[in-house]
């Protein structure tokens, strides 16, 4: 009897390819296939990976234990996550922080009615960084939490740029302000605005005939993405984009600075340094797919976040092994 967790991938961009690679490193999982809105004949997946049209999802309801959604947060996931949670256990990486509550509500309504389990906003932020913010605040209630991202290429922000009229291609980098990081690490607990902690830098290829100033204005005023930051927009050629911006590094820090008494200041720091943002994010999604499968089997349905998942459910090891070897 095959007791492997059967995973489907919905969408096959950078994140979908990362999920495909991550599944290959988890011996308790198997990939059912990739589901794409493109012509499957044009998709070059890894050897042995089945590629299906998006319309074939309905035919695989009974052959997929967890569907990992790999679309973008701006336009794809707000529609896809509730729709697919009506038929599948799902994991998504929705990362528009300000709108997570409404996304959760929409997915929860669909999953609760269908009796499925749907984990939203997995990844490293939101996701692992979210957990570290909770840990820091719980352990050091008298303190301040600071999150810094980068220097790195943001998939969600880059996707938001590419969807603008007049844009043929582009990427966005988030840059932490080093002086702000050093202030926080010193334990002085500074009051820092959003603008004082990060800057954003965009490299954009225009479509023929596009108005550069109109594109620049659309980027720097985009709510939830760029409006609250000092944002620089560079217009470059397609050749420069391909040559200089194909890699996808990222990372960041969560720092909790607090006092356990009048005499003692404590600083807790969690750091990620990522060579490939999508591959690491995909690895997190796959670990949470394991947890979703276990939660669904236990009858815990509806929408979930990382706050609702016991860490042991992420691991392929048994509880006995975890206690003996990692506790």
LOFIDREN-974963 format. One record per residue (C-alpha): x, y, z; residue in three letters; residue number from 1. Coordinates in nm, 4 decimals, padded with zeros to 6 digits. Example, Ala and Ser with C-alpha at 12.3 -4.5 7.8 and 13.67 -1.06 7.14 Angstrom:
2
+----------+----------+----------+---------+-----+
:     east :    north :       up : residuo : num :
+----------+----------+----------+---------+-----+
:  01.2300 : -00.4500 :  00.7800 :     ALA :   1 :
:  01.3670 : -00.1060 :  00.7140 :     SER :   2 :
+----------+----------+----------+---------+-----+
This chain:
327
+----------+----------+----------+---------+-----+
:     east :    north :       up : residuo : num :
+----------+----------+----------+---------+-----+
:  00.0000 :  00.0000 :  00.0000 :     UNK :   1 :
:  00.1307 :  00.3434 : -00.0972 :     UNK :   2 :
:  00.1157 :  00.5663 :  00.2094 :     UNK :   3 :
:  00.2995 :  00.8626 :  00.0610 :     UNK :   4 :
:  00.1412 :  01.2081 :  00.0740 :     UNK :   5 :
:  00.0165 :  01.2901 : -00.2743 :     UNK :   6 :
:  00.0953 :  01.6497 : -00.3714 :     UNK :   7 :
: -00.0365 :  01.8564 : -00.6615 :     UNK :   8 :
:  00.1190 :  02.1828 : -00.7773 :     UNK :   9 :
: -00.1158 :  02.4589 : -00.8977 :     UNK :  10 :
:  00.0917 :  02.6966 : -01.1076 :     UNK :  11 :
:  00.4378 :  02.6396 : -01.2475 :     UNK :  12 :
:  00.6502 :  02.9508 : -01.2176 :     UNK :  13 :
:  00.9536 :  02.9893 : -00.9918 :     UNK :  14 :
:  00.7575 :  02.8771 : -00.6859 :     UNK :  15 :
:  00.6057 :  02.5779 : -00.8602 :     UNK :  16 :
:  00.9450 :  02.4606 : -00.9786 :     UNK :  17 :
:  01.0739 :  02.5007 : -00.6231 :     UNK :  18 :
:  00.7920 :  02.2849 : -00.4860 :     UNK :  19 :
:  00.8723 :  02.0212 : -00.7468 :     UNK :  20 :
:  01.2357 :  02.0183 : -00.6301 :     UNK :  21 :
:  01.1374 :  02.0108 : -00.2614 :     UNK :  22 :
:  00.9056 :  01.7122 : -00.3043 :     UNK :  23 :
:  01.1967 :  01.5166 : -00.4505 :     UNK :  24 :
:  01.3823 :  01.5652 : -00.1195 :     UNK :  25 :
:  01.0960 :  01.4368 :  00.0967 :     UNK :  26 :
:  01.0709 :  01.0586 :  00.0852 :     UNK :  27 :
:  00.7217 :  01.0522 :  00.2369 :     UNK :  28 :
:  00.5746 :  01.2493 : -00.0544 :     UNK :  29 :
:  00.5033 :  01.1989 : -00.4210 :     UNK :  30 :
:  00.4122 :  01.4478 : -00.6917 :     UNK :  31 :
:  00.0844 :  01.3795 : -00.8700 :     UNK :  32 :
:  00.1521 :  01.6515 : -01.1245 :     UNK :  33 :
:  00.1652 :  02.0146 : -01.2199 :     UNK :  34 :
: -00.1523 :  02.2021 : -01.3186 :     UNK :  35 :
: -00.0977 :  02.5040 : -01.5406 :     UNK :  36 :
: -00.3013 :  02.7726 : -01.7144 :     UNK :  37 :
: -00.0538 :  02.7577 : -02.0019 :     UNK :  38 :
: -00.0595 :  02.5002 : -02.2792 :     UNK :  39 :
:  00.0887 :  02.1905 : -02.1080 :     UNK :  40 :
:  00.2844 :  02.1170 : -02.4261 :     UNK :  41 :
:  00.4854 :  02.4370 : -02.3704 :     UNK :  42 :
:  00.5808 :  02.3582 : -02.0082 :     UNK :  43 :
:  00.9233 :  02.2040 : -01.9470 :     UNK :  44 :
:  00.8909 :  02.0217 : -01.6163 :     UNK :  45 :
:  01.1447 :  01.7886 : -01.4575 :     UNK :  46 :
:  01.1747 :  01.4403 : -01.5989 :     UNK :  47 :
:  00.8853 :  01.2265 : -01.4854 :     UNK :  48 :
:  00.6594 :  01.5149 : -01.3824 :     UNK :  49 :
:  00.3113 :  01.4980 : -01.5326 :     UNK :  50 :
:  00.1764 :  01.8300 : -01.6606 :     UNK :  51 :
: -00.1985 :  01.8875 : -01.6824 :     UNK :  52 :
: -00.4170 :  02.1768 : -01.7941 :     UNK :  53 :
: -00.5748 :  02.3798 : -01.5146 :     UNK :  54 :
: -00.9153 :  02.2447 : -01.6172 :     UNK :  55 :
: -00.8026 :  01.8931 : -01.5227 :     UNK :  56 :
: -00.7901 :  01.9783 : -01.1512 :     UNK :  57 :
: -01.1502 :  01.8698 : -01.1085 :     UNK :  58 :
: -01.0579 :  01.5218 : -01.2311 :     UNK :  59 :
: -00.7909 :  01.4805 : -00.9606 :     UNK :  60 :
: -00.9942 :  01.5592 : -00.6531 :     UNK :  61 :
: -00.9538 :  01.2037 : -00.5236 :     UNK :  62 :
: -00.5883 :  01.1597 : -00.6190 :     UNK :  63 :
: -00.4396 :  01.4670 : -00.4460 :     UNK :  64 :
: -00.3993 :  01.4842 : -00.0685 :     UNK :  65 :
: -00.2717 :  01.8433 : -00.0634 :     UNK :  66 :
: -00.2653 :  02.0992 : -00.3430 :     UNK :  67 :
:  00.0149 :  02.3558 : -00.3160 :     UNK :  68 :
: -00.0870 :  02.6873 : -00.4718 :     UNK :  69 :
:  00.1974 :  02.8697 : -00.6441 :     UNK :  70 :
:  00.0266 :  03.1777 : -00.7858 :     UNK :  71 :
:  00.0905 :  03.5411 : -00.7007 :     UNK :  72 :
: -00.0618 :  03.7215 : -00.4048 :     UNK :  73 :
: -00.1779 :  04.0281 : -00.5941 :     UNK :  74 :
: -00.4283 :  03.8696 : -00.8319 :     UNK :  75 :
: -00.4072 :  03.4889 : -00.8271 :     UNK :  76 :
: -00.4405 :  03.3676 : -00.4684 :     UNK :  77 :
: -00.7308 :  03.5926 : -00.3592 :     UNK :  78 :
: -00.9384 :  03.4103 : -00.6218 :     UNK :  79 :
: -00.7721 :  03.0696 : -00.6390 :     UNK :  80 :
: -00.7378 :  02.9901 : -00.2704 :     UNK :  81 :
: -01.1101 :  03.0091 : -00.1823 :     UNK :  82 :
: -01.2088 :  02.8385 : -00.5067 :     UNK :  83 :
: -00.9679 :  02.5478 : -00.4674 :     UNK :  84 :
: -01.0249 :  02.5110 : -00.0919 :     UNK :  85 :
: -01.3792 :  02.4126 : -00.1866 :     UNK :  86 :
: -01.2379 :  02.0931 : -00.3384 :     UNK :  87 :
: -00.8883 :  02.0318 : -00.1984 :     UNK :  88 :
: -00.6769 :  02.0575 :  00.1113 :     UNK :  89 :
: -00.4462 :  02.3459 :  00.0173 :     UNK :  90 :
: -00.1385 :  02.5434 :  00.1174 :     UNK :  91 :
: -00.0758 :  02.8930 : -00.0165 :     UNK :  92 :
:  00.1897 :  03.1611 :  00.0292 :     UNK :  93 :
: -00.0343 :  03.4693 :  00.0362 :     UNK :  94 :
:  00.1971 :  03.7491 :  00.1505 :     UNK :  95 :
:  00.0072 :  04.0782 :  00.1387 :     UNK :  96 :
:  00.0312 :  04.1281 :  00.5170 :     UNK :  97 :
: -00.2321 :  04.4012 :  00.5425 :     UNK :  98 :
: -00.4965 :  04.1834 :  00.3784 :     UNK :  99 :
: -00.4285 :  03.8497 :  00.5464 :     UNK : 100 :
: -00.7362 :  03.8751 :  00.7743 :     UNK : 101 :
: -00.9760 :  03.9134 :  00.4808 :     UNK : 102 :
: -00.7968 :  03.6412 :  00.2827 :     UNK : 103 :
: -00.8214 :  03.4099 :  00.5841 :     UNK : 104 :
: -01.1935 :  03.4796 :  00.6172 :     UNK : 105 :
: -01.2625 :  03.4038 :  00.2501 :     UNK : 106 :
: -01.0640 :  03.0795 :  00.2553 :     UNK : 107 :
: -01.2066 :  02.9734 :  00.5911 :     UNK : 108 :
: -01.5626 :  03.0101 :  00.4652 :     UNK : 109 :
: -01.4908 :  02.7883 :  00.1650 :     UNK : 110 :
: -01.2899 :  02.5260 :  00.3542 :     UNK : 111 :
: -01.5291 :  02.5032 :  00.6482 :     UNK : 112 :
: -01.8235 :  02.4427 :  00.4173 :     UNK : 113 :
: -01.6339 :  02.1838 :  00.2118 :     UNK : 114 :
: -01.4709 :  02.0046 :  00.5063 :     UNK : 115 :
: -01.1192 :  02.0701 :  00.3782 :     UNK : 116 :
: -00.8080 :  02.2040 :  00.5495 :     UNK : 117 :
: -00.6480 :  02.5163 :  00.4055 :     UNK : 118 :
: -00.3290 :  02.6694 :  00.5364 :     UNK : 119 :
: -00.2670 :  03.0239 :  00.4151 :     UNK : 120 :
:  00.0345 :  03.2546 :  00.4217 :     UNK : 121 :
:  00.3041 :  02.9908 :  00.4597 :     UNK : 122 :
:  00.6620 :  03.0702 :  00.3653 :     UNK : 123 :
:  00.9264 :  03.2611 :  00.5535 :     UNK : 124 :
:  00.7469 :  03.5942 :  00.5889 :     UNK : 125 :
:  00.4655 :  03.5524 :  00.6502 :     UNK : 126 :
:  00.5452 :  03.2117 :  00.7948 :     UNK : 127 :
:  00.8663 :  03.1372 :  00.9826 :     UNK : 128 :
:  00.9249 :  03.5032 :  01.0677 :     UNK : 129 :
:  00.5686 :  03.5220 :  01.1992 :     UNK : 130 :
:  00.6466 :  03.2423 :  01.4446 :     UNK : 131 :
:  00.9621 :  03.4154 :  01.5607 :     UNK : 132 :
:  00.7706 :  03.7362 :  01.6232 :     UNK : 133 :
:  00.5260 :  03.5419 :  01.8404 :     UNK : 134 :
:  00.8062 :  03.3631 :  02.0280 :     UNK : 135 :
:  00.9872 :  03.6897 :  02.0950 :     UNK : 136 :
:  00.6810 :  03.8698 :  02.2250 :     UNK : 137 :
:  00.5756 :  03.5759 :  02.4423 :     UNK : 138 :
:  00.9190 :  03.5333 :  02.6026 :     UNK : 139 :
:  01.0030 :  03.9054 :  02.6313 :     UNK : 140 :
:  00.6708 :  04.0827 :  02.6934 :     UNK : 141 :
:  00.8553 :  04.4022 :  02.7889 :     UNK : 142 :
:  01.0167 :  04.4746 :  02.4550 :     UNK : 143 :
:  00.9891 :  04.5636 :  02.0881 :     UNK : 144 :
:  00.9950 :  04.3437 :  01.7789 :     UNK : 145 :
:  01.1726 :  04.4505 :  01.4608 :     UNK : 146 :
:  01.1614 :  04.2766 :  01.1235 :     UNK : 147 :
:  01.4100 :  04.3568 :  00.8484 :     UNK : 148 :
:  01.3987 :  04.2069 :  00.4994 :     UNK : 149 :
:  01.6759 :  04.1780 :  00.2437 :     UNK : 150 :
:  01.8894 :  04.2630 :  00.0694 :     UNK : 151 :
:  01.6862 :  04.0482 : -00.1594 :     UNK : 152 :
:  01.4543 :  04.0061 : -00.4523 :     UNK : 153 :
:  01.0887 :  03.9986 : -00.3514 :     UNK : 154 :
:  00.8757 :  03.7646 : -00.5619 :     UNK : 155 :
:  00.5445 :  03.9231 : -00.4626 :     UNK : 156 :
:  00.6571 :  04.2804 : -00.5219 :     UNK : 157 :
:  00.8233 :  04.1854 : -00.8499 :     UNK : 158 :
:  00.5022 :  04.0166 : -00.9608 :     UNK : 159 :
:  00.3059 :  04.3311 : -00.8717 :     UNK : 160 :
:  00.5377 :  04.5398 : -01.0917 :     UNK : 161 :
:  00.5114 :  04.3036 : -01.3866 :     UNK : 162 :
:  00.1327 :  04.3232 : -01.3820 :     UNK : 163 :
:  00.1306 :  04.6996 : -01.4421 :     UNK : 164 :
:  00.0344 :  04.8367 : -01.7820 :     UNK : 165 :
:  00.3420 :  04.9294 : -01.9815 :     UNK : 166 :
:  00.5763 :  04.6870 : -01.8026 :     UNK : 167 :
:  00.7398 :  04.4095 : -02.0052 :     UNK : 168 :
:  00.9504 :  04.2766 : -01.7199 :     UNK : 169 :
:  01.0957 :  04.3756 : -01.3864 :     UNK : 170 :
:  01.2203 :  04.2893 : -01.0422 :     UNK : 171 :
:  01.2180 :  04.4592 : -00.7032 :     UNK : 172 :
:  01.4791 :  04.4445 : -00.4290 :     UNK : 173 :
:  01.4152 :  04.5196 : -00.0629 :     UNK : 174 :
:  01.7107 :  04.6781 :  00.1161 :     UNK : 175 :
:  01.7302 :  04.7075 :  00.4968 :     UNK : 176 :
:  01.8756 :  05.0285 :  00.6336 :     UNK : 177 :
:  02.1981 :  04.9185 :  00.8050 :     UNK : 178 :
:  02.1983 :  05.2033 :  01.0562 :     UNK : 179 :
:  01.8533 :  05.0975 :  01.1752 :     UNK : 180 :
:  01.9647 :  04.7334 :  01.2194 :     UNK : 181 :
:  02.2628 :  04.8379 :  01.4304 :     UNK : 182 :
:  02.0420 :  05.0560 :  01.6501 :     UNK : 183 :
:  01.8134 :  04.7622 :  01.7184 :     UNK : 184 :
:  02.0975 :  04.5195 :  01.7871 :     UNK : 185 :
:  02.2369 :  04.7602 :  02.0444 :     UNK : 186 :
:  01.9267 :  04.7062 :  02.2589 :     UNK : 187 :
:  01.8142 :  05.0694 :  02.2707 :     UNK : 188 :
:  01.4694 :  04.9853 :  02.1232 :     UNK : 189 :
:  01.4403 :  05.2772 :  01.8774 :     UNK : 190 :
:  01.1079 :  05.3935 :  01.7357 :     UNK : 191 :
:  01.1447 :  05.3357 :  01.3615 :     UNK : 192 :
:  00.8946 :  05.4154 :  01.0886 :     UNK : 193 :
:  00.8421 :  05.1827 :  00.7921 :     UNK : 194 :
:  01.0348 :  05.4255 :  00.5746 :     UNK : 195 :
:  01.3282 :  05.4365 :  00.8181 :     UNK : 196 :
:  01.3771 :  05.0571 :  00.8162 :     UNK : 197 :
:  01.3802 :  04.9735 :  00.4435 :     UNK : 198 :
:  01.4156 :  05.1119 :  00.0956 :     UNK : 199 :
:  01.2962 :  04.9529 : -00.2273 :     UNK : 200 :
:  01.4749 :  04.9410 : -00.5605 :     UNK : 201 :
:  01.3042 :  04.8427 : -00.8872 :     UNK : 202 :
:  01.4530 :  04.7474 : -01.2228 :     UNK : 203 :
:  01.1931 :  04.7685 : -01.4987 :     UNK : 204 :
:  01.1790 :  04.6872 : -01.8683 :     UNK : 205 :
:  00.9178 :  04.8980 : -02.0476 :     UNK : 206 :
:  00.6927 :  04.7806 : -02.3257 :     UNK : 207 :
:  00.7392 :  04.9584 : -02.6561 :     UNK : 208 :
:  00.5746 :  05.2996 : -02.6417 :     UNK : 209 :
:  00.5103 :  05.2907 : -02.2669 :     UNK : 210 :
:  00.5224 :  05.6145 : -02.0677 :     UNK : 211 :
:  00.8142 :  05.5787 : -01.8260 :     UNK : 212 :
:  00.6931 :  05.8480 : -01.5898 :     UNK : 213 :
:  00.3443 :  05.6976 : -01.5721 :     UNK : 214 :
:  00.4944 :  05.3561 : -01.4873 :     UNK : 215 :
:  00.7211 :  05.5106 : -01.2244 :     UNK : 216 :
:  00.4270 :  05.6884 : -01.0641 :     UNK : 217 :
:  00.2166 :  05.3700 : -01.0659 :     UNK : 218 :
:  00.4950 :  05.1849 : -00.8840 :     UNK : 219 :
:  00.5875 :  05.4385 : -00.6162 :     UNK : 220 :
:  00.2222 :  05.5070 : -00.5247 :     UNK : 221 :
:  00.1081 :  05.1409 : -00.5176 :     UNK : 222 :
: -00.0630 :  05.0808 : -00.1814 :     UNK : 223 :
:  00.0552 :  04.7874 :  00.0346 :     UNK : 224 :
:  00.3660 :  04.7486 : -00.1817 :     UNK : 225 :
:  00.5591 :  05.0723 : -00.2389 :     UNK : 226 :
:  00.3674 :  05.3772 : -00.1162 :     UNK : 227 :
:  00.5146 :  05.3676 :  00.2360 :     UNK : 228 :
:  00.8786 :  05.3331 :  00.1260 :     UNK : 229 :
:  01.1456 :  05.5385 : -00.0446 :     UNK : 230 :
:  01.1397 :  05.3640 : -00.3816 :     UNK : 231 :
:  01.3858 :  05.4042 : -00.6681 :     UNK : 232 :
:  01.2874 :  05.2905 : -01.0173 :     UNK : 233 :
:  01.5520 :  05.2147 : -01.2812 :     UNK : 234 :
:  01.4525 :  05.1528 : -01.6427 :     UNK : 235 :
:  01.6751 :  04.8962 : -01.8122 :     UNK : 236 :
:  01.6822 :  04.6771 : -02.1217 :     UNK : 237 :
:  01.5541 :  04.3205 : -02.1403 :     UNK : 238 :
:  01.9135 :  04.2101 : -02.1920 :     UNK : 239 :
:  02.0238 :  04.3802 : -01.8694 :     UNK : 240 :
:  01.7359 :  04.2233 : -01.6794 :     UNK : 241 :
:  01.8277 :  03.8754 : -01.7993 :     UNK : 242 :
:  02.1993 :  03.9270 : -01.7387 :     UNK : 243 :
:  02.2008 :  04.1027 : -01.4030 :     UNK : 244 :
:  01.8781 :  04.0062 : -01.2252 :     UNK : 245 :
:  01.8118 :  03.6361 : -01.2876 :     UNK : 246 :
:  01.9203 :  03.5224 : -00.9407 :     UNK : 247 :
:  01.6688 :  03.5382 : -00.6551 :     UNK : 248 :
:  01.8546 :  03.5874 : -00.3264 :     UNK : 249 :
:  01.6772 :  03.7090 : -00.0140 :     UNK : 250 :
:  01.6794 :  03.6915 :  00.3614 :     UNK : 251 :
:  01.6310 :  03.9041 :  00.6669 :     UNK : 252 :
:  01.6114 :  03.9278 :  01.0424 :     UNK : 253 :
:  01.3560 :  03.9168 :  01.3207 :     UNK : 254 :
:  01.4922 :  04.0847 :  01.6320 :     UNK : 255 :
:  01.3198 :  04.1079 :  01.9697 :     UNK : 256 :
:  01.4802 :  04.3534 :  02.2088 :     UNK : 257 :
:  01.3481 :  04.3554 :  02.5642 :     UNK : 258 :
:  01.4102 :  04.3644 :  02.9366 :     UNK : 259 :
:  01.3609 :  04.0819 :  03.1838 :     UNK : 260 :
:  01.4354 :  04.3203 :  03.4731 :     UNK : 261 :
:  01.5615 :  04.6724 :  03.5249 :     UNK : 262 :
:  01.9163 :  04.5372 :  03.5239 :     UNK : 263 :
:  01.9064 :  04.3030 :  03.2249 :     UNK : 264 :
:  01.8438 :  04.3709 :  02.8571 :     UNK : 265 :
:  01.7983 :  04.0756 :  02.6199 :     UNK : 266 :
:  01.8182 :  04.0635 :  02.2404 :     UNK : 267 :
:  01.6926 :  03.7634 :  02.0416 :     UNK : 268 :
:  01.7708 :  03.7446 :  01.6702 :     UNK : 269 :
:  01.6598 :  03.5017 :  01.3997 :     UNK : 270 :
:  01.8244 :  03.5314 :  01.0589 :     UNK : 271 :
:  01.7785 :  03.3858 :  00.7127 :     UNK : 272 :
:  02.0347 :  03.4132 :  00.4312 :     UNK : 273 :
:  01.8849 :  03.2617 :  00.1172 :     UNK : 274 :
:  02.0527 :  03.1861 : -00.2115 :     UNK : 275 :
:  01.7120 :  03.1206 : -00.3718 :     UNK : 276 :
:  01.4022 :  03.2850 : -00.2307 :     UNK : 277 :
:  01.1519 :  03.0716 : -00.4282 :     UNK : 278 :
:  01.3249 :  02.7422 : -00.3506 :     UNK : 279 :
:  01.3358 :  02.8140 :  00.0220 :     UNK : 280 :
:  00.9760 :  02.9377 :  00.0255 :     UNK : 281 :
:  00.8768 :  02.6229 : -00.1609 :     UNK : 282 :
:  01.0529 :  02.4067 :  00.0971 :     UNK : 283 :
:  00.8462 :  02.5729 :  00.3699 :     UNK : 284 :
:  00.5252 :  02.5172 :  00.1726 :     UNK : 285 :
:  00.6051 :  02.1485 :  00.1336 :     UNK : 286 :
:  00.6714 :  02.1049 :  00.5064 :     UNK : 287 :
:  00.3369 :  02.2687 :  00.5812 :     UNK : 288 :
:  00.1686 :  02.0466 :  00.3220 :     UNK : 289 :
:  00.2698 :  01.7527 :  00.5424 :     UNK : 290 :
:  00.1113 :  01.9263 :  00.8406 :     UNK : 291 :
: -00.2062 :  02.0028 :  00.6450 :     UNK : 292 :
: -00.2375 :  01.6373 :  00.5462 :     UNK : 293 :
: -00.2121 :  01.5362 :  00.9127 :     UNK : 294 :
: -00.4551 :  01.8039 :  01.0299 :     UNK : 295 :
: -00.7065 :  01.6994 :  00.7643 :     UNK : 296 :
: -00.6763 :  01.3356 :  00.8685 :     UNK : 297 :
: -00.7498 :  01.4432 :  01.2260 :     UNK : 298 :
: -01.0633 :  01.6263 :  01.1140 :     UNK : 299 :
: -00.9273 :  01.9755 :  01.1746 :     UNK : 300 :
: -01.0882 :  02.1597 :  00.8872 :     UNK : 301 :
: -01.1202 :  02.5233 :  00.7841 :     UNK : 302 :
: -00.8473 :  02.7807 :  00.7297 :     UNK : 303 :
: -00.5265 :  02.7670 :  00.9334 :     UNK : 304 :
: -00.2100 :  02.9727 :  00.9683 :     UNK : 305 :
:  00.1346 :  02.8798 :  01.0966 :     UNK : 306 :
:  00.0170 :  02.9827 :  01.4431 :     UNK : 307 :
: -00.2279 :  02.6904 :  01.4433 :     UNK : 308 :
:  00.0204 :  02.4155 :  01.3530 :     UNK : 309 :
:  00.2210 :  02.2276 :  01.6183 :     UNK : 310 :
:  00.5856 :  02.2179 :  01.5017 :     UNK : 311 :
:  00.6009 :  01.8391 :  01.5262 :     UNK : 312 :
:  00.3485 :  01.8079 :  01.2434 :     UNK : 313 :
:  00.6004 :  01.9611 :  01.0022 :     UNK : 314 :
:  00.8518 :  01.6830 :  01.0515 :     UNK : 315 :
:  00.8487 :  01.3414 :  00.8851 :     UNK : 316 :
:  00.9837 :  01.2002 :  01.2123 :     UNK : 317 :
:  00.7584 :  01.0369 :  01.4682 :     UNK : 318 :
:  00.6853 :  01.2080 :  01.8007 :     UNK : 319 :
:  00.9049 :  00.9448 :  01.9697 :     UNK : 320 :
:  01.1973 :  01.0253 :  01.7391 :     UNK : 321 :
:  01.1546 :  01.3978 :  01.7912 :     UNK : 322 :
:  01.1607 :  01.3583 :  02.1691 :     UNK : 323 :
:  01.4645 :  01.1331 :  02.1594 :     UNK : 324 :
:  01.6734 :  01.3212 :  01.9047 :     UNK : 325 :
:  01.5698 :  01.6878 :  01.8793 :     UNK : 326 :
:  01.4188 :  01.7847 :  02.2136 :     UNK : 327 :
+----------+----------+----------+---------+-----+
